[in-house]
Amino acid sequence: MSKNRINDLIDEASKKAGITEIIINRPDNVYVEKDGEMIRLDATFTEAEIDDFGQWVASINRKEFGPKVPVLD
């Protein structure tokens, strides 16, 4: 997988204290959990970026990802 903007978000979030989760519900619906609070980000990703990233994470964890299984944890 080539690096995309989701990787950039993760890199940035990993440098900040208190962030424990990143949630992408839709391309324009992105949150981080910081110190127990859900914070909506001003971020938008393409469907392709989300799919590529999801496929990559799923392959590493030997899980399925796609329209029938759209959630990764």
C-alpha positions as CSV (number, residue, x, y, z in Angstrom):
1,M,0.0,0.0,0.0
2,S,1.3,3.4,-0.8
3,K,1.1,6.0,1.9
4,N,-2.0,8.1,1.8
5,R,-3.5,11.0,3.9
6,I,-4.9,8.6,6.5
7,N,-1.4,7.5,7.3
8,D,-0.5,11.2,7.6
9,L,-3.4,11.6,10.1
10,I,-2.1,8.7,12.1
11,D,1.4,10.0,12.1
12,E,0.2,13.4,13.3
13,A,-2.1,11.9,16.0
14,S,0.7,9.7,17.3
15,K,2.7,12.8,18.2
16,K,-0.1,14.2,20.4
17,A,-0.7,13.0,24.0
18,G,-4.1,11.6,24.9
19,I,-5.3,10.4,21.5
20,T,-6.5,6.8,21.8
21,E,-8.7,6.3,18.8
22,I,-9.3,7.5,15.3
23,I,-12.7,6.9,13.8
24,I,-13.6,7.3,10.1
25,N,-17.4,6.9,9.7
26,R,-17.6,8.4,6.2
27,P,-15.2,10.3,4.0
28,D,-16.2,13.6,5.7
29,N,-17.0,12.3,9.1
30,V,-13.7,11.8,11.0
31,Y,-13.1,11.9,14.8
32,V,-10.4,11.3,17.3
33,E,-10.8,10.3,20.9
34,K,-8.6,12.5,23.1
35,D,-8.6,12.1,26.8
36,G,-12.1,10.4,26.6
37,E,-13.6,13.2,24.5
38,M,-14.7,12.6,20.9
39,I,-13.5,15.5,18.7
40,R,-14.7,15.9,15.1
41,L,-11.9,16.8,12.7
42,D,-12.0,19.0,9.7
43,A,-10.8,16.2,7.5
44,T,-12.1,14.6,4.3
45,F,-10.8,11.4,2.7
46,T,-11.7,9.9,-0.6
47,E,-13.5,6.5,-0.8
48,A,-10.4,5.1,-2.4
49,E,-8.1,6.3,0.4
50,I,-10.5,4.7,3.0
51,D,-10.8,1.5,1.0
52,D,-7.0,1.2,0.4
53,F,-6.2,1.8,4.1
54,G,-8.9,-0.6,5.2
55,Q,-7.7,-3.3,2.9
56,W,-4.1,-2.8,4.2
57,V,-5.1,-2.9,7.9
58,A,-7.4,-6.0,7.3
59,S,-4.6,-7.9,5.5
60,I,-2.1,-7.2,8.3
61,N,-4.7,-8.5,10.9
62,R,-6.0,-11.3,8.7
63,K,-9.5,-9.8,8.7
64,E,-12.0,-9.1,6.0
65,F,-12.9,-5.6,5.0
66,G,-15.4,-4.5,2.3
67,P,-19.0,-3.6,1.7
68,K,-20.2,-6.7,3.6
69,V,-17.7,-6.1,6.5
70,P,-17.2,-2.4,6.7
71,V,-15.9,-2.2,10.3
72,L,-12.3,-2.8,11.5
73,D,-11.2,-2.7,15.1
